[in-house]
Amino acid sequence: MSDMGSTTNKQNLSKAALHYQHMSEGDKSCLVAMLLNSGAQQATSIGSAHDKFYEELSKLGFATQAGIPSSAGQLTSIRSWCLTPVGVASMPTLLLALDTTVLRNGLQNNCFNECAKFGLKLSVVYTFCQLLAFAFGYLIKHLEISVSLIRKELSVAVVFFSLMVSLYLATKIWRHKNKLEERVKNIAYSEFLMANTKSLSVVIALLIITIHLLFEFIGTYWGWLSTPKSIVKLLFQTAVLGGVTGWISLIFFPGILRSHHKKQFRAKKSKT
């Protein structure tokens, strides 16, 4: 029964978010005014997004219908609502949930574009990390420091480090108008990425493979590789790299997202 109740609450919250998305800024300001004035009532036109929003809140126990003043008794097209004590106490968290749900739905509606942006961010950071590693390796070679004994282990460590840094930075939205927007959008963005973790893990593996193949091609073309790899060896390494990258993404990507989501959620709640 608890699972069924939880599912019903999520459905009601989703419907409330849909109506909230279509509410005007004036309607939203009325909601804020009700929070600031204990016992305040809000009259709505029956069937409007504002009215349906309160109707969904009433199913969650956060709002209830109020009596219509006698002076407006002749009007049959309006309903009056007020927030319950539970609704008032829960409203800061509820508004956060509604804002993030609206933003998350918007991201999901543009799933392809958002996944492409995520892939672009990850590719930029990963390539930058690899270039730093290349520059560091060139410096070591120039200083005639031998790392031949740990060369393979070092290469694996560089790939792992580059991937983890890329995953962490790519899970954030890089441009914001203000701090409040940053927190809310990052929460919604984390939830969007969580819902698409498996698909994005495949994308991540393909991007890492592409980047390394590009490095191999450039290195061979410009003569940076003293002994170019055979096609068979290159294909084998590519398959291993793709498999390992996909596995690492499936293991660590959800954890990074959950940690980031909790951090942003706490920060947002502390400001409300």
Stockholm file with secondary structure:
# STOCKHOLM 1.0

chainA/1-272         MSDMGSTTNKQNLSKAALHYQHMSEGDKSCLVAMLLNSGAQQATSIGSAHDKFYEELSKLGFATQAGIPSSAGQLTSIRSWCLTPVGVASMPTLLLALDTTVLRNGLQNNCFNECAKFGLKLSVVYTFCQLLAFAFGYLIKHLEISVSLIRKELSVAVVFFSLMVSLYLATKIWRHKNKLEERVKNIAYSEFLMANTKSLSVVIALLIITIHLLFEFIGTYWGWLSTPKSIVKLLFQTAVLGGVTGWISLIFFPGILRSHHKKQFRAKKSKT
#=GR chainA/1-272 SS CHHHHHHHHHHHHHHHHHHHHTSCHHHHHHHHHHHHSTTCCEEEETTSHHHHHHHHHHHTTSEEEECCCGGGTTCCSEEEEEECHHHHHHHHHHHHHHHHHHHHHHHHHTHHHHHHHHHHHHHHHHHHHHHHHHHHHHHHHHTTCCCGGGHHHHHHHHHHHHHHHHHHHHTSCCCCSSHHHHHHHHHHHHHHHHHTHHHHHHHHHHHHHHHHHHHHHHHHHTTCCSSCCCHHHHHHHHHHHHHHHHHHHHHHHHHHHHHHHHHHHHHHHHHC
#=GC SS_cons         CHHHHHHHHHHHHHHHHHHHHTSCHHHHHHHHHHHHSTTCCEEEETTSHHHHHHHHHHHTTSEEEECCCGGGTTCCSEEEEEECHHHHHHHHHHHHHHHHHHHHHHHHHTHHHHHHHHHHHHHHHHHHHHHHHHHHHHHHHHTTCCCGGGHHHHHHHHHHHHHHHHHHHHTSCCCCSSHHHHHHHHHHHHHHHHHTHHHHHHHHHHHHHHHHHHHHHHHHHTTCCSSCCCHHHHHHHHHHHHHHHHHHHHHHHHHHHHHHHHHHHHHHHHHC
//
